[in-house]
């Protein structure tokens, strides 16, 4: 989605976004100079300032992705945003109980399963929540090996009239293939 924003360039490390080798730049400033906010919390890695966006949330659970270019709003809780700010929000749990199921198959022996359950409004408590799980596996697009990604998202909201409080959690477990860089001799072979 960010690729469609003016001045933004996105490069992925693999076709399915499993590896952490993605790169984002905005008007020539790289991803270490962009502030990343997920559900109101800063998400830049404090060691090298890069995001691990593939670990945040499944696309089915995304409500919005906003890219603010240039100087950030002074209220944004990040210090790494000279190049702009990317703000990602999860979809809220539905007021009606229900679910969603998605199955995908594709090239590179890719298969992905996604399931989501929405509790709906729980009695008259003002509480509603969702939980989702996805599993993706694919053959490495370059070299031997397989990529595996197990991901869970959870969000609960408690409403009090016009006010609310929310709790969001996400868990990610990735096992990615090692993408070796061929030498000149390997390339000639």
N, C-alpha and C positions, 0 to 999 in steps of 0.2 A: 504494500500500500504506500509506503514511503517513497518508492521509486517514482510514483506519479506526481510528487510534489516538485515545484520548480526549484532548480538548483541542487537537488538531492541526487546522489549517486549511491547505489547499493550493489554490493557484490557478495554472492553467497559462496561458501566453501564447498558446497555440494548441492545437487538439484533439489533436495528435500529440506534443507535448512537444519540438518541434524548436528553438524559439526559447528564448533565455535570459531570457525575461520571466516566469519562474515565481516564485512567492512562497510561502514557508512561514512559518507562525507557530504558536507553541505557548503556549497560555494567555496570549495577548496580547503575547508577546515575539516580535519579528520575526526573520527569517532571519539578520540580522547578529548576533543574540545567541544563535545556536545553533551549537554546534561540530559540524563534519562530518568524519567519519573514513571513509576508503575504504581497505580492505585494511590498516588499521593506521596510515595516514598522514593527517595533517590536510589537509583540502581547502578550507578557507575561502580566498577570494581575499585576499591580503595588502593590496590597495589599498582595497577597500570591504567586506571581510569576508563577501561573499555567495558562495554556492556556485554552480557551474554544473553542477547535477546531471544535466542532459540529456546532458552530455558524458562521464559516467563509465563506464557499462557498459550493454550491452543487457540488457533484462529477462530474456531466456532464460538469460543467464549469471549472474544474481543468485542467490546462495544465501540471503541473509537481509538484511533491513532492520530495524534495531532503533532505537527512539526511547526514549531515557532522559530523562525529564522532570525538571526541577529541577537541583540542584547536581550537577556531574559527578564521576565518580570521579577521585581525585587523580592516578591513573596515566594518564589520557586525555591524549594529546599535543596539546592545544589550549588556547588562552587566550580563546576567544570563546564560551564555553558557559554563560553565565548562564541561558539559557532551556532548556538541555538539550543532549543530544548525539545525533546521528543517526549510526549505525554501519552501513556497507554492506559486505558481503562477497561476493566472487565465488565461483561454484561451482568446486570443485576439478576437475582433469582426471580422467577416469574411468580405472579400472584396465584396462578392456577397450577395445580399439580400436573406434571407431565414429564416428558423426556425427549431425548433426541438420540438417534443412532445414525452413524455414518461409517461406511466401509469403502475403502479405495484400493484400487490395484493399478499398477503402472509399470513403466519400463524399469530396468535395473532390478527386477524381481522385487519391486516395492509393494508392500501391502500395509494398510493402516486401518485400525479399528478405533472408533471413538464412541463413547456412550456418556450421556448426561442425564441426571435425574434432578428435577425440580420438585421440592416438597410442596410448593404452594403456600398459602397462608396457613400457619399451624394454629388451629383454633382461633381464639380471640387474643392471642398473645402479641400480635404484631410482628412475629418472627417468621421469616422465610429463608430458605437456603437452597443451594444447589451443590452437587458434587459431580465431577466428571473424571473419566479415565480414558487415556488413549495409549495405543501401542503401535509403533511404527518400526518396520524392519525393511532393509533394502540391501542389495549387493552394492559394494563400493563401486563408484562410477569410474574410478581409475585405480587399477591394481587389485590385489586379492583382499578378501575380507568382507565383513558385513557390518552395517550400522544398525543399532538397536536403540530405541528411545521409548521409555515408559514414563508417562506424565500424568499427574493428577492436579486438578484445580478444585478449589472450594471457596464459596463465599456465602456468608450469612448476613442478613440485615434485620435489625430490630427497629421498627417504626414507632414513634411517639408523636402522633398528630402530624405536624409539618416537619418534625425533626427525625433524624435517624442516626444510627451508628452501624458501622459495618466491620466485618472481620474477613480478610482475604488471606488465603494460603495457596501456595503452589509448590509442587514437588516434582523434581525431574531426575531421572537416572538414565544417562547416556553411555553407551559403549560404542565408540566409533572406530572404524577401520583406520589403520595408519596409512596416510597418503604420503608415500615417499616421493622425493623430488629426484627425477632421473638425472644422471650425469650425462655428459656428452657421449661417452662410450656406450652407456645404456641406450641413449637415443639412436645412435648409429646402428646398434644391434637390432 
